[in-house]
Amino acid sequence: MTLKGGLGPPLLPADLANKPADLLEDIVFHGLPERAMPPWEGLLTREEIRWLVLHLKKGDLP
């Protein structure tokens, strides 16, 4: 809820700044089972994931 990490790495803008958006989108879409990150394929569209990643990188999620 704070985006500071728990099971995974922090998701604050400074932590995501050097990560390409397309890489982050693929991670959200396909997940990382070895890191407890589930895939969101089928639950979110690519457009929704793109929106999420954009706002995570900007740090302006509601």
mmCIF file as Biopython writes it, N, C-alpha, C and O atoms, coordinates in Angstrom:
data_model
#
loop_
_atom_site.group_PDB
_atom_site.id
_atom_site.type_symbol
_atom_site.label_atom_id
_atom_site.label_alt_id
_atom_site.label_comp_id
_atom_site.label_asym_id
_atom_site.label_entity_id
_atom_site.label_seq_id
_atom_site.pdbx_PDB_ins_code
_atom_site.Cartn_x
_atom_site.Cartn_y
_atom_site.Cartn_z
_atom_site.occupancy
_atom_site.B_iso_or_equiv
_atom_site.auth_seq_id
_atom_site.auth_asym_id
_atom_site.pdbx_PDB_model_num
ATOM 1   N N  . MET A ? 1  ? 0.805  -1.191  0.000   1.0 0.0 1  A 1 
ATOM 2   C CA . MET A ? 1  ? 0.000  0.000   0.000   1.0 0.0 1  A 1 
ATOM 3   C C  . MET A ? 1  ? 0.852  1.260   0.000   1.0 0.0 1  A 1 
ATOM 4   O O  . MET A ? 1  ? 0.408  2.314   -0.457  1.0 0.0 1  A 1 
ATOM 5   N N  . THR A ? 2  ? 2.074  1.156   0.511   1.0 0.0 2  A 1 
ATOM 6   C CA . THR A ? 2  ? 2.958  2.323   0.537   1.0 0.0 2  A 1 
ATOM 7   C C  . THR A ? 2  ? 3.928  2.319   -0.646  1.0 0.0 2  A 1 
ATOM 8   O O  . THR A ? 2  ? 4.675  3.278   -0.840  1.0 0.0 2  A 1 
ATOM 9   N N  . LEU A ? 3  ? 3.916  1.251   -1.431  1.0 0.0 3  A 1 
ATOM 10  C CA . LEU A ? 3  ? 4.803  1.068   -2.590  1.0 0.0 3  A 1 
ATOM 11  C C  . LEU A ? 3  ? 6.274  0.977   -2.199  1.0 0.0 3  A 1 
ATOM 12  O O  . LEU A ? 3  ? 7.146  1.110   -3.057  1.0 0.0 3  A 1 
ATOM 13  N N  . LYS A ? 4  ? 6.562  0.752   -0.915  1.0 0.0 4  A 1 
ATOM 14  C CA . LYS A ? 4  ? 7.942  0.677   -0.439  1.0 0.0 4  A 1 
ATOM 15  C C  . LYS A ? 4  ? 8.494  -0.739  -0.448  1.0 0.0 4  A 1 
ATOM 16  O O  . LYS A ? 4  ? 9.611  -0.966  0.015   1.0 0.0 4  A 1 
ATOM 17  N N  . GLY A ? 5  ? 7.736  -1.688  -0.964  1.0 0.0 5  A 1 
ATOM 18  C CA . GLY A ? 5  ? 8.204  -3.065  -1.033  1.0 0.0 5  A 1 
ATOM 19  C C  . GLY A ? 5  ? 7.716  -3.878  0.143   1.0 0.0 5  A 1 
ATOM 20  O O  . GLY A ? 5  ? 7.334  -3.341  1.183   1.0 0.0 5  A 1 
ATOM 21  N N  . GLY A ? 6  ? 7.738  -5.144  -0.038  1.0 0.0 6  A 1 
ATOM 22  C CA . GLY A ? 6  ? 7.328  -6.107  0.976   1.0 0.0 6  A 1 
ATOM 23  C C  . GLY A ? 6  ? 7.925  -7.414  0.533   1.0 0.0 6  A 1 
ATOM 24  O O  . GLY A ? 6  ? 9.069  -7.731  0.858   1.0 0.0 6  A 1 
ATOM 25  N N  . LEU A ? 7  ? 7.152  -8.168  -0.206  1.0 0.0 7  A 1 
ATOM 26  C CA . LEU A ? 7  ? 7.696  -9.371  -0.839  1.0 0.0 7  A 1 
ATOM 27  C C  . LEU A ? 7  ? 8.547  -9.016  -2.053  1.0 0.0 7  A 1 
ATOM 28  O O  . LEU A ? 7  ? 9.433  -9.776  -2.442  1.0 0.0 7  A 1 
ATOM 29  N N  . GLY A ? 8  ? 8.278  -7.871  -2.641  1.0 0.0 8  A 1 
ATOM 30  C CA . GLY A ? 8  ? 8.994  -7.446  -3.840  1.0 0.0 8  A 1 
ATOM 31  C C  . GLY A ? 8  ? 9.725  -6.139  -3.599  1.0 0.0 8  A 1 
ATOM 32  O O  . GLY A ? 8  ? 9.746  -5.621  -2.483  1.0 0.0 8  A 1 
ATOM 33  N N  . PRO A ? 9  ? 10.328 -5.610  -4.663  1.0 0.0 9  A 1 
ATOM 34  C CA . PRO A ? 9  ? 11.082 -4.361  -4.539  1.0 0.0 9  A 1 
ATOM 35  C C  . PRO A ? 9  ? 10.137 -3.161  -4.427  1.0 0.0 9  A 1 
ATOM 36  O O  . PRO A ? 9  ? 8.952  -3.270  -4.743  1.0 0.0 9  A 1 
ATOM 37  N N  . PRO A ? 10 ? 10.662 -2.021  -3.979  1.0 0.0 10 A 1 
ATOM 38  C CA . PRO A ? 10 ? 9.859  -0.801  -3.919  1.0 0.0 10 A 1 
ATOM 39  C C  . PRO A ? 10 ? 9.383  -0.382  -5.315  1.0 0.0 10 A 1 
ATOM 40  O O  . PRO A ? 10 ? 10.048 -0.649  -6.317  1.0 0.0 10 A 1 
ATOM 41  N N  . LEU A ? 11 ? 8.235  0.270   -5.359  1.0 0.0 11 A 1 
ATOM 42  C CA . LEU A ? 11 ? 7.665  0.735   -6.620  1.0 0.0 11 A 1 
ATOM 43  C C  . LEU A ? 11 ? 7.530  2.258   -6.640  1.0 0.0 11 A 1 
ATOM 44  O O  . LEU A ? 11 ? 6.626  2.806   -7.271  1.0 0.0 11 A 1 
ATOM 45  N N  . LEU A ? 12 ? 8.425  2.916   -5.952  1.0 0.0 12 A 1 
ATOM 46  C CA . LEU A ? 12 ? 8.435  4.377   -5.941  1.0 0.0 12 A 1 
ATOM 47  C C  . LEU A ? 12 ? 9.085  4.894   -7.222  1.0 0.0 12 A 1 
ATOM 48  O O  . LEU A ? 12 ? 9.903  4.198   -7.824  1.0 0.0 12 A 1 
ATOM 49  N N  . PRO A ? 13 ? 8.725  6.118   -7.646  1.0 0.0 13 A 1 
ATOM 50  C CA . PRO A ? 13 ? 9.281  6.654   -8.894  1.0 0.0 13 A 1 
ATOM 51  C C  . PRO A ? 13 ? 10.809 6.591   -8.979  1.0 0.0 13 A 1 
ATOM 52  O O  . PRO A ? 13 ? 11.350 6.284   -10.041 1.0 0.0 13 A 1 
ATOM 53  N N  . ALA A ? 14 ? 11.494 6.871   -7.905  1.0 0.0 14 A 1 
ATOM 54  C CA . ALA A ? 14 ? 12.962 6.828   -7.930  1.0 0.0 14 A 1 
ATOM 55  C C  . ALA A ? 14 ? 13.473 5.415   -8.199  1.0 0.0 14 A 1 
ATOM 56  O O  . ALA A ? 14 ? 14.512 5.239   -8.835  1.0 0.0 14 A 1 
ATOM 57  N N  . ASP A ? 15 ? 12.751 4.415   -7.719  1.0 0.0 15 A 1 
ATOM 58  C CA . ASP A ? 15 ? 13.151 3.022   -7.918  1.0 0.0 15 A 1 
ATOM 59  C C  . ASP A ? 15 ? 12.844 2.544   -9.334  1.0 0.0 15 A 1 
ATOM 60  O O  . ASP A ? 15 ? 13.484 1.614   -9.826  1.0 0.0 15 A 1 
ATOM 61  N N  . LEU A ? 16 ? 11.872 3.171   -9.991  1.0 0.0 16 A 1 
ATOM 62  C CA . LEU A ? 16 ? 11.456 2.754   -11.326 1.0 0.0 16 A 1 
ATOM 63  C C  . LEU A ? 16 ? 12.046 3.622   -12.438 1.0 0.0 16 A 1 
ATOM 64  O O  . LEU A ? 16 ? 11.880 3.312   -13.618 1.0 0.0 16 A 1 
ATOM 65  N N  . ALA A ? 17 ? 12.727 4.695   -12.075 1.0 0.0 17 A 1 
ATOM 66  C CA . ALA A ? 17 ? 13.193 5.679   -13.056 1.0 0.0 17 A 1 
ATOM 67  C C  . ALA A ? 17 ? 14.028 5.073   -14.177 1.0 0.0 17 A 1 
ATOM 68  O O  . ALA A ? 17 ? 13.862 5.450   -15.337 1.0 0.0 17 A 1 
ATOM 69  N N  . ASN A ? 18 ? 14.908 4.154   -13.859 1.0 0.0 18 A 1 
ATOM 70  C CA . ASN A ? 18 ? 15.802 3.578   -14.871 1.0 0.0 18 A 1 
ATOM 71  C C  . ASN A ? 18 ? 15.264 2.289   -15.487 1.0 0.0 18 A 1 
ATOM 72  O O  . ASN A ? 18 ? 15.969 1.618   -16.241 1.0 0.0 18 A 1 
ATOM 73  N N  . LYS A ? 19 ? 14.032 1.947   -15.172 1.0 0.0 19 A 1 
ATOM 74  C CA . LYS A ? 19 ? 13.431 0.724   -15.710 1.0 0.0 19 A 1 
ATOM 75  C C  . LYS A ? 19 ? 12.552 1.098   -16.902 1.0 0.0 19 A 1 
ATOM 76  O O  . LYS A ? 19 ? 11.681 1.958   -16.771 1.0 0.0 19 A 1 
ATOM 77  N N  . PRO A ? 20 ? 12.761 0.474   -18.056 1.0 0.0 20 A 1 
ATOM 78  C CA . PRO A ? 20 ? 11.925 0.781   -19.225 1.0 0.0 20 A 1 
ATOM 79  C C  . PRO A ? 20 ? 10.466 0.408   -18.966 1.0 0.0 20 A 1 
ATOM 80  O O  . PRO A ? 20 ? 10.172 -0.635  -18.381 1.0 0.0 20 A 1 
ATOM 81  N N  . ALA A ? 21 ? 9.562  1.275   -19.410 1.0 0.0 21 A 1 
ATOM 82  C CA . ALA A ? 21 ? 8.132  1.046   -19.204 1.0 0.0 21 A 1 
ATOM 83  C C  . ALA A ? 21 ? 7.688  -0.276  -19.816 1.0 0.0 21 A 1 
ATOM 84  O O  . ALA A ? 21 ? 6.872  -0.985  -19.229 1.0 0.0 21 A 1 
ATOM 85  N N  . ASP A ? 22 ? 8.221  -0.617  -21.003 1.0 0.0 22 A 1 
ATOM 86  C CA . ASP A ? 22 ? 7.783  -1.869  -21.643 1.0 0.0 22 A 1 
ATOM 87  C C  . ASP A ? 22 ? 8.194  -3.087  -20.822 1.0 0.0 22 A 1 
ATOM 88  O O  . ASP A ? 22 ? 7.469  -4.082  -20.805 1.0 0.0 22 A 1 
ATOM 89  N N  . LEU A ? 23 ? 9.327  -3.036  -20.149 1.0 0.0 23 A 1 
ATOM 90  C CA . LEU A ? 23 ? 9.749  -4.131  -19.271 1.0 0.0 23 A 1 
ATOM 91  C C  . LEU A ? 23 ? 8.792  -4.254  -18.084 1.0 0.0 23 A 1 
ATOM 92  O O  . LEU A ? 23 ? 8.366  -5.356  -17.739 1.0 0.0 23 A 1 
ATOM 93  N N  . LEU A ? 24 ? 8.459  -3.131  -17.465 1.0 0.0 24 A 1 
ATOM 94  C CA . LEU A ? 24 ? 7.543  -3.145  -16.328 1.0 0.0 24 A 1 
ATOM 95  C C  . LEU A ? 24 ? 6.168  -3.649  -16.743 1.0 0.0 24 A 1 
ATOM 96  O O  . LEU A ? 24 ? 5.529  -4.405  -16.010 1.0 0.0 24 A 1 
ATOM 97  N N  . GLU A ? 25 ? 5.712  -3.226  -17.926 1.0 0.0 25 A 1 
ATOM 98  C CA . GLU A ? 25 ? 4.417  -3.696  -18.429 1.0 0.0 25 A 1 
ATOM 99  C C  . GLU A ? 25 ? 4.427  -5.212  -18.616 1.0 0.0 25 A 1 
ATOM 100 O O  . GLU A ? 25 ? 3.465  -5.890  -18.255 1.0 0.0 25 A 1 
ATOM 101 N N  . ASP A ? 26 ? 5.502  -5.738  -19.173 1.0 0.0 26 A 1 
ATOM 102 C CA . ASP A ? 26 ? 5.602  -7.191  -19.360 1.0 0.0 26 A 1 
ATOM 103 C C  . ASP A ? 26 ? 5.604  -7.933  -18.027 1.0 0.0 26 A 1 
ATOM 104 O O  . ASP A ? 26 ? 5.009  -9.004  -17.908 1.0 0.0 26 A 1 
ATOM 105 N N  . ILE A ? 27 ? 6.269  -7.367  -17.030 1.0 0.0 27 A 1 
ATOM 106 C CA . ILE A ? 27 ? 6.304  -8.002  -15.706 1.0 0.0 27 A 1 
ATOM 107 C C  . ILE A ? 27 ? 4.906  -8.048  -15.109 1.0 0.0 27 A 1 
ATOM 108 O O  . ILE A ? 27 ? 4.497  -9.075  -14.567 1.0 0.0 27 A 1 
ATOM 109 N N  . VAL A ? 28 ? 4.170  -6.948  -15.202 1.0 0.0 28 A 1 
ATOM 110 C CA . VAL A ? 28 ? 2.802  -6.934  -14.676 1.0 0.0 28 A 1 
ATOM 111 C C  . VAL A ? 28 ? 1.941  -7.931  -15.456 1.0 0.0 28 A 1 
ATOM 112 O O  . VAL A ? 28 ? 1.155  -8.668  -14.860 1.0 0.0 28 A 1 
ATOM 113 N N  . PHE A ? 29 ? 2.082  -7.958  -16.768 1.0 0.0 29 A 1 
ATOM 114 C CA . PHE A ? 29 ? 1.269  -8.825  -17.618 1.0 0.0 29 A 1 
ATOM 115 C C  . PHE A ? 29 ? 1.544  -10.302 -17.356 1.0 0.0 29 A 1 
ATOM 116 O O  . PHE A ? 29 ? 0.613  -11.088 -17.179 1.0 0.0 29 A 1 
ATOM 117 N N  . HIS A ? 30 ? 2.831  -10.681 -17.329 1.0 0.0 30 A 1 
ATOM 118 C CA . HIS A ? 30 ? 3.207  -12.094 -17.222 1.0 0.0 30 A 1 
ATOM 119 C C  . HIS A ? 30 ? 3.522  -12.534 -15.793 1.0 0.0 30 A 1 
ATOM 120 O O  . HIS A ? 30 ? 3.492  -13.729 -15.499 1.0 0.0 30 A 1 
ATOM 121 N N  . GLY A ? 31 ? 3.824  -11.588 -14.903 1.0 0.0 31 A 1 
ATOM 122 C CA . GLY A ? 31 ? 4.171  -11.921 -13.533 1.0 0.0 31 A 1 
ATOM 123 C C  . GLY A ? 31 ? 5.598  -12.438 -13.401 1.0 0.0 31 A 1 
ATOM 124 O O  . GLY A ? 31 ? 6.300  -12.636 -14.393 1.0 0.0 31 A 1 
ATOM 125 N N  . LEU A ? 32 ? 6.001  -12.647 -12.181 1.0 0.0 32 A 1 
ATOM 126 C CA . LEU A ? 32 ? 7.303  -13.226 -11.834 1.0 0.0 32 A 1 
ATOM 127 C C  . LEU A ? 32 ? 7.052  -14.260 -10.732 1.0 0.0 32 A 1 
ATOM 128 O O  . LEU A ? 32 ? 7.184  -13.947 -9.548  1.0 0.0 32 A 1 
ATOM 129 N N  . PRO A ? 33 ? 6.694  -15.478 -11.111 1.0 0.0 33 A 1 
ATOM 130 C CA . PRO A ? 33 ? 6.332  -16.488 -10.100 1.0 0.0 33 A 1 
ATOM 131 C C  . PRO A ? 33 ? 7.405  -16.707 -9.032  1.0 0.0 33 A 1 
ATOM 132 O O  . PRO A ? 33 ? 7.077  -16.956 -7.872  1.0 0.0 33 A 1 
ATOM 133 N N  . GLU A ? 34 ? 8.661  -16.620 -9.403  1.0 0.0 34 A 1 
ATOM 134 C CA . GLU A ? 34 ? 9.736  -16.843 -8.434  1.0 0.0 34 A 1 
ATOM 135 C C  . GLU A ? 34 ? 9.854  -15.705 -7.423  1.0 0.0 34 A 1 
ATOM 136 O O  . GLU A ? 34 ? 10.570 -15.835 -6.429  1.0 0.0 34 A 1 
ATOM 137 N N  . ARG A ? 35 ? 9.164  -14.596 -7.663  1.0 0.0 35 A 1 
ATOM 138 C CA . ARG A ? 35 ? 9.211  -13.443 -6.757  1.0 0.0 35 A 1 
ATOM 139 C C  . ARG A ? 35 ? 7.837  -13.127 -6.173  1.0 0.0 35 A 1 
ATOM 140 O O  . ARG A ? 35 ? 7.626  -12.030 -5.656  1.0 0.0 35 A 1 
ATOM 141 N N  . ALA A ? 36 ? 6.910  -14.064 -6.250  1.0 0.0 36 A 1 
ATOM 142 C CA . ALA A ? 36 ? 5.548  -13.912 -5.706  1.0 0.0 36 A 1 
ATOM 143 C C  . ALA A ? 36 ? 4.741  -12.832 -6.415  1.0 0.0 36 A 1 
ATOM 144 O O  . ALA A ? 36 ? 3.794  -12.293 -5.843  1.0 0.0 36 A 1 
ATOM 145 N N  . MET A ? 37 ? 5.106  -12.508 -7.663  1.0 0.0 37 A 1 
ATOM 146 C CA . MET A ? 37 ? 4.359  -11.531 -8.461  1.0 0.0 37 A 1 
ATOM 147 C C  . MET A ? 37 ? 3.450  -12.293 -9.416  1.0 0.0 37 A 1 
ATOM 148 O O  . MET A ? 37 ? 3.938  -12.925 -10.354 1.0 0.0 37 A 1 
ATOM 149 N N  . PRO A ? 38 ? 2.139  -12.247 -9.197  1.0 0.0 38 A 1 
ATOM 150 C CA . PRO A ? 38 ? 1.234  -12.989 -10.078 1.0 0.0 38 A 1 
ATOM 151 C C  . PRO A ? 38 ? 1.075  -12.290 -11.429 1.0 0.0 38 A 1 
ATOM 152 O O  . PRO A ? 38 ? 1.286  -11.081 -11.529 1.0 0.0 38 A 1 
ATOM 153 N N  . PRO A ? 39 ? 0.710  -13.031 -12.452 1.0 0.0 39 A 1 
ATOM 154 C CA . PRO A ? 39 ? 0.413  -12.401 -13.740 1.0 0.0 39 A 1 
ATOM 155 C C  . PRO A ? 39 ? -0.961 -11.742 -13.691 1.0 0.0 39 A 1 
ATOM 156 O O  . PRO A ? 39 ? -1.889 -12.273 -13.080 1.0 0.0 39 A 1 
ATOM 157 N N  . TRP A ? 40 ? -1.086 -10.602 -14.325 1.0 0.0 40 A 1 
ATOM 158 C CA . TRP A ? 40 ? -2.367 -9.903  -14.392 1.0 0.0 40 A 1 
ATOM 159 C C  . TRP A ? 40 ? -3.016 -10.065 -15.761 1.0 0.0 40 A 1 
ATOM 160 O O  . TRP A ? 40 ? -4.050 -9.456  -16.038 1.0 0.0 40 A 1 
ATOM 161 N N  . GLU A ? 41 ? -2.411 -10.885 -16.617 1.0 0.0 41 A 1 
ATOM 162 C CA . GLU A ? 41 ? -2.990 -11.198 -17.918 1.0 0.0 41 A 1 
ATOM 163 C C  . GLU A ? 41 ? -4.383 -11.777 -17.707 1.0 0.0 41 A 1 
ATOM 164 O O  . GLU A ? 41 ? -4.572 -12.663 -16.873 1.0 0.0 41 A 1 
ATOM 165 N N  . GLY A ? 42 ? -5.344 -11.286 -18.451 1.0 0.0 42 A 1 
ATOM 166 C CA . GLY A ? 42 ? -6.706 -11.751 -18.314 1.0 0.0 42 A 1 
ATOM 167 C C  . GLY A ? 42 ? -7.518 -10.958 -17.299 1.0 0.0 42 A 1 
ATOM 168 O O  . GLY A ? 42 ? -8.748 -10.980 -17.332 1.0 0.0 42 A 1 
ATOM 169 N N  . LEU A ? 43 ? -6.839 -10.262 -16.404 1.0 0.0 43 A 1 
ATOM 170 C CA . LEU A ? 43 ? -7.526 -9.421  -15.414 1.0 0.0 43 A 1 
ATOM 171 C C  . LEU A ? 43 ? -7.445 -7.949  -15.786 1.0 0.0 43 A 1 
ATOM 172 O O  . LEU A ? 43 ? -8.392 -7.191  -15.574 1.0 0.0 43 A 1 
ATOM 173 N N  . LEU A ? 44 ? -6.315 -7.557  -16.339 1.0 0.0 44 A 1 
ATOM 174 C CA . LEU A ? 44 ? -6.107 -6.192  -16.815 1.0 0.0 44 A 1 
ATOM 175 C C  . LEU A ? 44 ? -5.757 -6.246  -18.299 1.0 0.0 44 A 1 
ATOM 176 O O  . LEU A ? 44 ? -5.080 -7.169  -18.751 1.0 0.0 44 A 1 
ATOM 177 N N  . THR A ? 45 ? -6.216 -5.258  -19.046 1.0 0.0 45 A 1 
ATOM 178 C CA . THR A ? 45 ? -5.833 -5.158  -20.456 1.0 0.0 45 A 1 
ATOM 179 C C  . THR A ? 45 ? -4.441 -4.544  -20.545 1.0 0.0 45 A 1 
ATOM 180 O O  . THR A ? 45 ? -3.933 -3.989  -19.571 1.0 0.0 45 A 1 
ATOM 181 N N  . ARG A ? 46 ? -3.837 -4.647  -21.712 1.0 0.0 46 A 1 
ATOM 182 C CA . ARG A ? 46 ? -2.525 -4.015  -21.919 1.0 0.0 46 A 1 
ATOM 183 C C  . ARG A ? 46 ? -2.624 -2.510  -21.691 1.0 0.0 46 A 1 
ATOM 184 O O  . ARG A ? 46 ? -1.708 -1.903  -21.136 1.0 0.0 46 A 1 
ATOM 185 N N  . GLU A ? 47 ? -3.733 -1.908  -22.118 1.0 0.0 47 A 1 
ATOM 186 C CA . GLU A ? 47 ? -3.913 -0.466  -21.926 1.0 0.0 47 A 1 
ATOM 187 C C  . GLU A ? 47 ? -3.998 -0.105  -20.450 1.0 0.0 47 A 1 
ATOM 188 O O  . GLU A ? 47 ? -3.448 0.914   -20.033 1.0 0.0 47 A 1 
ATOM 189 N N  . GLU A ? 48 ? -4.678 -0.925  -19.653 1.0 0.0 48 A 1 
ATOM 190 C CA . GLU A ? 48 ? -4.760 -0.677  -18.209 1.0 0.0 48 A 1 
ATOM 191 C C  . GLU A ? 48 ? -3.397 -0.832  -17.549 1.0 0.0 48 A 1 
ATOM 192 O O  . GLU A ? 48 ? -3.040 -0.054  -16.664 1.0 0.0 48 A 1 
ATOM 193 N N  . ILE A ? 49 ? -2.647 -1.821  -17.971 1.0 0.0 49 A 1 
ATOM 194 C CA . ILE A ? 49 ? -1.300 -2.024  -17.427 1.0 0.0 49 A 1 
ATOM 195 C C  . ILE A ? 49 ? -0.400 -0.863  -17.812 1.0 0.0 49 A 1 
ATOM 196 O O  . ILE A ? 49 ? 0.388  -0.392  -16.991 1.0 0.0 49 A 1 
ATOM 197 N N  . ARG A ? 50 ? -0.505 -0.394  -19.053 1.0 0.0 50 A 1 
ATOM 198 C CA . ARG A ? 50 ? 0.298  0.748   -19.504 1.0 0.0 50 A 1 
ATOM 199 C C  . ARG A ? 50 ? -0.024 1.975   -18.650 1.0 0.0 50 A 1 
ATOM 200 O O  . ARG A ? 50 ? 0.881  2.707   -18.249 1.0 0.0 50 A 1 
ATOM 201 N N  . TRP A ? 51 ? -1.308 2.202   -18.371 1.0 0.0 51 A 1 
ATOM 202 C CA . TRP A ? 51 ? -1.730 3.326   -17.526 1.0 0.0 51 A 1 
ATOM 203 C C  . TRP A ? 51 ? -1.134 3.186   -16.124 1.0 0.0 51 A 1 
ATOM 204 O O  . TRP A ? 51 ? -0.607 4.150   -15.570 1.0 0.0 51 A 1 
ATOM 205 N N  . LEU A ? 52 ? -1.220 1.991   -15.560 1.0 0.0 52 A 1 
ATOM 206 C CA . LEU A ? 52 ? -0.691 1.737   -14.222 1.0 0.0 52 A 1 
ATOM 207 C C  . LEU A ? 52 ? 0.804  2.023   -14.147 1.0 0.0 52 A 1 
ATOM 208 O O  . LEU A ? 52 ? 1.268  2.709   -13.237 1.0 0.0 52 A 1 
ATOM 209 N N  . VAL A ? 53 ? 1.555  1.492   -15.114 1.0 0.0 53 A 1 
ATOM 210 C CA . VAL A ? 53 ? 3.012  1.691   -15.129 1.0 0.0 53 A 1 
ATOM 211 C C  . VAL A ? 53 ? 3.353  3.173   -15.281 1.0 0.0 53 A 1 
ATOM 212 O O  . VAL A ? 53 ? 4.246  3.676   -14.600 1.0 0.0 53 A 1 
ATOM 213 N N  . LEU A ? 54 ? 2.652  3.870   -16.164 1.0 0.0 54 A 1 
ATOM 214 C CA . LEU A ? 54 ? 2.893  5.305   -16.356 1.0 0.0 54 A 1 
ATOM 215 C C  . LEU A ? 54 ? 2.722  6.055   -15.045 1.0 0.0 54 A 1 
ATOM 216 O O  . LEU A ? 54 ? 3.550  6.895   -14.693 1.0 0.0 54 A 1 
ATOM 217 N N  . HIS A ? 55 ? 1.662  5.756   -14.332 1.0 0.0 55 A 1 
ATOM 218 C CA . HIS A ? 55 ? 1.400  6.478   -13.083 1.0 0.0 55 A 1 
ATOM 219 C C  . HIS A ? 55 ? 2.301  6.026   -11.936 1.0 0.0 55 A 1 
ATOM 220 O O  . HIS A ? 55 ? 2.615  6.822   -11.052 1.0 0.0 55 A 1 
ATOM 221 N N  . LEU A ? 56 ? 2.717  4.773   -11.937 1.0 0.0 56 A 1 
ATOM 222 C CA . LEU A ? 56 ? 3.723  4.343   -10.949 1.0 0.0 56 A 1 
ATOM 223 C C  . LEU A ? 56 ? 5.025  5.103   -11.161 1.0 0.0 56 A 1 
ATOM 224 O O  . LEU A ? 56 ? 5.638  5.579   -10.205 1.0 0.0 56 A 1 
ATOM 225 N N  . LYS A ? 57 ? 5.447  5.214   -12.432 1.0 0.0 57 A 1 
ATOM 226 C CA . LYS A ? 57 ? 6.700  5.907   -12.725 1.0 0.0 57 A 1 
ATOM 227 C C  . LYS A ? 57 ? 6.617  7.400   -12.405 1.0 0.0 57 A 1 
ATOM 228 O O  . LYS A ? 57 ? 7.618  8.005   -12.023 1.0 0.0 57 A 1 
ATOM 229 N N  . LYS A ? 58 ? 5.444  7.993   -12.555 1.0 0.0 58 A 1 
ATOM 230 C CA . LYS A ? 58 ? 5.252  9.409   -12.255 1.0 0.0 58 A 1 
ATOM 231 C C  . LYS A ? 58 ? 5.000  9.657   -10.776 1.0 0.0 58 A 1 
ATOM 232 O O  . LYS A ? 58 ? 5.234  10.760  -10.282 1.0 0.0 58 A 1 
ATOM 233 N N  . GLY A ? 59 ? 4.527  8.642   -10.066 1.0 0.0 59 A 1 
ATOM 234 C CA . GLY A ? 59 ? 4.251  8.777   -8.647  1.0 0.0 59 A 1 
ATOM 235 C C  . GLY A ? 59 ? 2.957  9.522   -8.356  1.0 0.0 59 A 1 
ATOM 236 O O  . GLY A ? 59 ? 2.821  10.153  -7.308  1.0 0.0 59 A 1 
ATOM 237 N N  . ASP A ? 60 ? 2.002  9.449   -9.288  1.0 0.0 60 A 1 
ATOM 238 C CA . ASP A ? 60 ? 0.767  10.195  -9.075  1.0 0.0 60 A 1 
ATOM 239 C C  . ASP A ? 60 ? -0.478 9.305   -9.067  1.0 0.0 60 A 1 
ATOM 240 O O  . ASP A ? 60 ? -1.532 9.686   -9.576  1.0 0.0 60 A 1 
ATOM 241 N N  . LEU A ? 61 ? -0.339 8.125   -8.485  1.0 0.0 61 A 1 
ATOM 242 C CA . LEU A ? 61 ? -1.526 7.270   -8.343  1.0 0.0 61 A 1 
ATOM 243 C C  . LEU A ? 61 ? -2.444 7.862   -7.275  1.0 0.0 61 A 1 
ATOM 244 O O  . LEU A ? 61 ? -1.984 8.402   -6.270  1.0 0.0 61 A 1 
ATOM 245 N N  . PRO A ? 62 ? -3.760 7.747   -7.515  1.0 0.0 62 A 1 
ATOM 246 C CA . PRO A ? 62 ? -4.705 8.294   -6.536  1.0 0.0 62 A 1 
ATOM 247 C C  . PRO A ? 62 ? -4.628 7.568   -5.206  1.0 0.0 62 A 1 
ATOM 248 O O  . PRO A ? 62 ? -5.359 7.906   -4.275  1.0 0.0 62 A 1 
#
